[in-house]
Amino acid sequence: MKSDRIQKLLINTPQGHSGILSKESRFAFNYQTTDRRAEASLVLPIRSESYASGGLFSIFQMNKPEGYLLEYLKARFSKSLYLDDMMLLKLTGENQIGRLQYLDPSDEKLKTTKAIISKEEILSSSASEELFAFLVNSYFDSGISGFQPKVIAPVSDRKTVSTDQYIIKASGDDYPYLAQNEFMCMEVARRSGITVPDFELSENGELFIMKRFDINASDKHLGLEDMAVLMGKTTEKKYQGSYEGIAKAIDIFCKSNAPESKRRFFEYIALSVLLRNGDAHLKNFSLLYETPGDEVMLSPLYDVVTTSIYEIQNPKTGATKVDNTMALNMFKTKSYPSTAQLIEFGKTTCMLTHPQDVITRIEEMKLEVMKEHSDRMHSELITKLGKVWGTSL
């Protein structure tokens, strides 16, 4: 027998209680604070009137699990729970990306102690598949989205005697060597001087781990809102929009930080173009802040892989093909831009004086990373990346 549906959730922030999210025939959100520091989102300013919507508000939808973790939750709980939006937010509500927490006011569940694994164990394990399954089983309450198998978990570091939150990713059956692919792309970014989180690849190349950048040095959770949220779009519409539109959103929300954030935004776009990352959609660009009234800036780079080495299958015909288009429009098309067009985008949209320097730096680092790391990656991946990157050894 399934449990009752969740009708109300308390929305809390590090700065205090924010309001109540409720669901009857429609979703409603009511603030229960006048403190702007506890606002739920950059696009939900405090007001006395209720916010109402037929669908889940975009800021809360961002925290709803999808992809691999959603399928895991369905397999584990669908017989006993109504896995609607409210229940999914409850299940993952205390382990979210960003600063919001979701609590059931009628819930009296006790805090449980979970195992903490060391970074050394993750990186050196020869049984990565079993280790990842253990982490998912222990930390299924992660509010993280995306098609790739991933989970949020606390990871200890024996060298620094500290524990930090990490996102741990596996490859999955549909996308071979995805962890290695992401490591190679992020390493090009790091060496190109692009702002990235701390990341590492396990010794056997099966797990990619990345330190969360939405938690500061004081262990306080920061606000993180992706471009789908800021543009009022659902997850299903994350491929609808343009890179020019993202630049405009940066201008609107980042204000005095807009020039620096747009400079970094161009670096992210140039990297995605040069590495043929065709999944740079609205949810893969986010803004970061402590509270909505504080400074807002573009977050570090994340979720970058060379997608054009993978074939996608037409569900109707079964035919496969490589997708050689971008996730969003640039100059009203999803076709990859030429170098001249990319430079024009840097100058006219991101207001850079010398965008060519960014492109040159990334091109140089592609070859450097390929030379240094090809021996520890799978040969099939290196061959495919070399063809796409133009760096065949």
C-alpha positions in Angstrom: 0.0 0.0 0.0 1.3 3.4 -1.0 1.8 6.2 1.5 -0.2 9.4 1.4 0.8 12.2 -1.0 2.9 15.1 0.2 0.9 18.3 0.2 3.3 20.7 1.9 7.1 21.2 2.1 9.0 23.7 4.2 11.6 25.6 2.1 14.7 26.5 4.2 17.9 28.4 3.4 21.2 28.8 5.3 19.8 32.3 6.2 16.6 30.9 7.7 13.1 29.6 6.8 11.9 30.9 3.5 8.3 29.7 2.9 6.0 26.8 2.1 5.6 25.0 -1.1 2.1 23.4 -1.4 0.4 21.2 -4.0 -3.3 20.7 -4.4 -4.8 21.3 -7.9 -1.9 23.7 -8.5 1.5 24.4 -7.0 1.7 27.4 -4.7 4.6 29.0 -2.9 4.0 31.4 0.0 6.8 33.3 1.7 6.8 33.2 5.5 9.7 35.7 6.0 10.4 39.3 5.2 14.1 38.8 5.2 15.4 39.1 1.7 18.4 37.1 2.5 16.1 34.1 2.8 14.5 34.5 -0.6 14.2 31.2 -2.5 15.4 32.5 -5.8 16.6 35.4 -7.9 13.4 35.1 -9.8 11.0 34.8 -6.8 11.3 38.0 -4.9 9.5 38.3 -1.5 5.9 39.4 -1.7 2.8 38.9 0.4 0.8 37.4 -2.5 1.1 33.7 -3.2 3.0 32.4 -6.3 0.9 29.9 -8.2 1.6 27.7 -11.1 0.2 24.7 -12.9 3.7 23.1 -12.9 6.5 23.0 -10.4 8.3 26.3 -10.2 11.6 26.3 -12.1 13.8 26.9 -9.1 12.3 23.9 -7.3 12.3 21.8 -10.5 16.0 22.4 -10.7 16.4 20.4 -7.5 14.3 17.5 -8.6 16.3 14.4 -9.5 16.2 13.2 -13.1 18.1 10.8 -15.3 20.0 8.0 -13.6 19.0 8.9 -10.0 15.3 9.3 -10.9 15.3 5.8 -12.4 16.9 4.4 -9.3 14.3 6.1 -7.0 11.5 4.7 -9.1 12.9 1.2 -8.9 13.4 1.4 -5.1 10.3 3.3 -4.0 7.5 3.1 -6.7 5.7 0.3 -4.9 5.4 2.1 -1.6 5.5 5.8 -2.4 3.7 8.2 -4.8 6.7 9.5 -6.6 5.3 12.8 -7.7 7.3 16.0 -7.7 6.6 16.7 -4.0 7.7 13.3 -2.9 10.9 13.5 -5.0 11.8 16.8 -3.4 11.2 15.3 0.0 13.4 12.3 -0.6 16.3 14.4 -1.8 15.4 17.6 0.1 18.3 17.7 2.5 21.1 16.9 0.1 20.6 19.4 -2.7 22.8 21.3 -5.1 22.4 24.9 -4.1 21.2 26.5 -0.9 17.6 25.2 -0.6 16.4 22.4 1.6 12.9 20.8 1.5 11.4 19.4 4.7 8.1 17.6 5.3 6.5 19.4 8.4 4.9 16.1 9.4 8.0 14.1 9.1 9.6 12.9 12.3 12.4 10.8 10.7 15.6 10.4 12.7 18.9 11.4 11.4 21.0 8.4 10.4 24.7 8.1 10.2 26.0 7.1 6.8 29.4 5.7 5.8 32.0 8.2 4.6 34.4 6.9 2.1 37.9 8.3 1.5 39.1 10.0 -1.6 42.0 7.5 -1.7 39.6 4.6 -1.7 37.6 6.0 -4.6 40.6 6.8 -6.7 42.4 3.5 -6.1 39.5 1.0 -6.0 39.7 -1.8 -8.6 36.0 -2.5 -8.1 34.6 0.9 -9.2 31.2 -0.5 -10.3 30.6 -2.1 -6.9 31.8 1.0 -5.1 29.6 3.3 -7.1 26.6 1.0 -6.5 27.3 1.2 -2.7 27.4 5.0 -2.9 24.2 5.3 -4.8 22.5 2.9 -2.3 23.8 5.0 0.6 23.2 8.4 -0.9 20.2 8.0 -3.2 18.8 11.1 -1.6 21.0 13.3 -3.8 19.2 16.2 -5.5 21.2 16.1 -8.7 20.1 15.9 -12.3 21.5 14.7 -15.6 21.6 11.5 -17.7 25.0 10.4 -16.5 25.1 8.1 -13.4 26.1 10.4 -10.6 25.7 10.8 -6.8 26.6 13.4 -4.2 28.5 12.0 -1.2 30.8 13.2 1.6 34.4 12.2 0.9 37.2 12.4 3.4 40.8 13.2 2.5 43.5 11.5 4.6 46.1 14.0 3.6 44.2 17.1 4.8 42.2 15.3 7.5 39.0 17.0 6.1 35.7 15.9 4.6 34.1 17.6 1.6 31.1 17.1 -0.6 31.9 15.6 -4.0 29.9 14.7 -7.1 30.9 11.2 -8.2 30.2 10.1 -11.7 30.4 6.8 -13.5 30.2 6.1 -17.3 27.1 4.0 -17.8 26.5 1.5 -20.6 25.3 3.9 -23.3 28.3 6.2 -23.2 31.6 4.3 -22.9 34.5 5.9 -21.2 32.4 9.0 -20.2 34.3 9.5 -17.0 37.6 9.6 -19.0 36.0 11.8 -21.6 35.0 14.4 -19.0 38.4 14.3 -17.3 40.1 15.0 -20.6 37.8 17.9 -21.4 38.0 19.4 -17.9 41.8 19.1 -17.9 42.0 21.1 -21.2 39.8 23.7 -19.4 42.0 23.8 -16.3 45.2 24.1 -18.3 43.7 26.8 -20.4 43.1 29.0 -17.3 39.4 28.4 -17.2 37.7 28.4 -13.8 37.0 24.8 -12.8 36.3 22.9 -9.6 38.8 20.5 -8.1 38.4 17.2 -10.0 40.2 13.8 -10.4 39.9 10.6 -12.3 40.2 7.2 -10.6 43.2 5.1 -11.4 41.2 2.6 -13.4 39.5 5.5 -15.3 36.0 4.5 -14.3 35.0 7.2 -11.9 35.2 11.0 -12.2 35.0 13.0 -9.0 34.4 16.7 -8.7 34.4 18.8 -5.5 31.2 20.8 -5.1 31.7 24.5 -5.8 28.3 25.5 -4.2 29.7 25.1 -0.7 32.2 27.7 0.5 35.2 27.4 2.8 33.0 28.0 5.8 30.8 25.0 4.8 27.9 27.2 3.9 25.7 26.3 0.9 25.6 29.0 -1.8 22.8 29.8 -4.1 23.1 28.2 -7.5 20.5 28.8 -10.3 20.9 27.5 -13.8 19.8 29.4 -16.9 16.6 27.3 -17.3 15.5 28.6 -13.9 16.5 32.2 -14.7 14.6 32.1 -18.0 11.6 30.5 -16.5 11.9 27.3 -18.6 11.2 23.7 -17.6 13.9 21.0 -17.8 12.2 19.7 -21.0 13.0 23.1 -22.7 16.7 23.2 -21.8 17.6 22.9 -25.4 15.4 25.9 -26.4 17.3 29.2 -26.4 20.5 30.8 -27.5 24.0 31.6 -26.2 23.2 35.3 -26.9 20.2 34.9 -24.5 22.5 33.5 -21.8 24.8 36.5 -22.2 21.8 38.9 -21.7 20.8 37.0 -18.6 24.3 37.5 -17.2 24.0 41.2 -17.8 20.6 41.3 -16.0 21.5 39.3 -12.9 25.3 39.8 -12.5 25.2 43.6 -12.9 28.7 44.9 -11.9 30.1 41.3 -12.3 28.7 41.0 -15.8 31.9 41.9 -17.7 34.0 39.3 -15.8 31.3 36.7 -16.0 30.8 37.2 -19.7 34.5 36.9 -20.2 34.4 33.5 -18.5 31.2 32.6 -20.4 33.1 33.1 -23.7 35.8 30.8 -22.4 33.2 28.1 -21.7 31.6 28.5 -25.1 34.9 28.5 -27.0 35.9 25.3 -25.1 32.5 23.6 -25.9 32.9 24.5 -29.6 36.5 23.4 -29.9 35.9 20.2 -28.1 32.6 19.5 -29.8 30.5 19.4 -26.6 27.0 19.4 -28.0 25.3 19.3 -24.6 26.0 22.8 -23.4 22.3 23.5 -22.8 20.6 26.0 -20.4 21.1 23.8 -17.3 24.8 23.6 -17.8 25.4 27.3 -17.2 24.6 28.6 -13.7 25.0 31.7 -11.5 26.4 31.6 -8.0 25.7 33.8 -5.0 25.5 33.7 -1.2 22.1 35.4 -0.9 19.9 36.9 -3.7 20.8 40.4 -2.5 24.6 39.8 -2.7 26.9 39.7 -5.7 26.0 37.3 -8.4 28.5 35.7 -10.7 28.9 32.9 -13.3 29.7 29.6 -11.6 32.8 27.5 -12.4 32.6 25.3 -15.5 31.0 21.9 -15.2 29.5 19.0 -17.3 31.8 19.2 -20.4 32.3 16.2 -22.6 33.0 15.6 -26.3 29.6 14.4 -27.3 30.3 14.0 -31.0 32.2 10.7 -30.5 28.9 9.0 -29.5 26.2 7.8 -31.8 22.5 8.4 -31.0 19.7 6.1 -32.0 16.4 7.1 -33.6 13.8 5.4 -31.3 11.5 4.9 -34.3 13.8 3.6 -37.0 16.7 2.2 -34.9 19.1 4.1 -37.2 22.1 5.7 -35.5 24.0 8.9 -36.2 26.4 11.3 -34.7 24.9 14.6 -33.6 27.2 17.4 -34.9 25.2 20.3 -33.7 25.3 22.6 -30.6 22.7 22.4 -27.8 21.6 26.0 -28.3 21.6 28.6 -31.1 24.4 31.0 -31.9 23.6 33.5 -34.7 20.2 31.8 -35.0 21.6 28.3 -35.8 22.8 25.2 -33.9 25.6 24.6 -36.4 29.0 24.9 -34.9 30.5 28.3 -35.7 33.6 28.9 -37.8 36.6 30.4 -36.0 35.7 33.8 -37.5 32.1 33.5 -36.2 33.3 32.4 -32.7 35.6 35.5 -32.6 32.7 37.7 -33.6 30.6 36.2 -30.8 33.3 37.0 -28.4 33.6 40.6 -29.5 30.0 41.5 -30.1 28.1 39.4 -27.5 30.7 38.9 -24.7 32.5 42.2 -25.3 36.1 40.7 -25.4 38.8 42.7 -27.0 41.0 39.7 -28.0 38.8 36.5 -28.1 41.4 34.9 -30.5 43.7 34.6 -27.5 41.3 32.3 -25.7 40.9 30.1 -28.8 44.6 29.8 -29.3 45.2 28.9 -25.6 42.6 26.1 -25.8 43.9 24.7 -29.0 47.4 24.5 -27.5 46.2 22.8 -24.4 44.2 20.2 -26.4 47.5 18.9 -27.8 49.3 19.1 -24.4 46.6 17.1 -22.6 46.4 14.5 -25.3 50.1 13.9 -25.2 50.3 13.7 -21.4 47.2 11.6 -20.6 46.7 9.4 -23.7 48.6 6.5 -22.1 46.2 6.2 -19.1 43.0 6.5 -21.2 41.3 3.8 -23.2 42.8 3.6 -26.7 39.4 3.7 -28.4 38.5 6.9 -26.6 41.9 8.5 -27.5 41.5 7.6 -31.2 38.0 9.1 -31.3 39.0 12.2 -29.4 42.0 12.7 -31.6 39.9 12.7 -34.7 37.4 15.2 -33.3 39.9 17.5 -31.6 42.3 17.4 -34.5 45.1 16.1 -32.3 45.6 12.5 -33.5 49.0 11.3 -32.2 
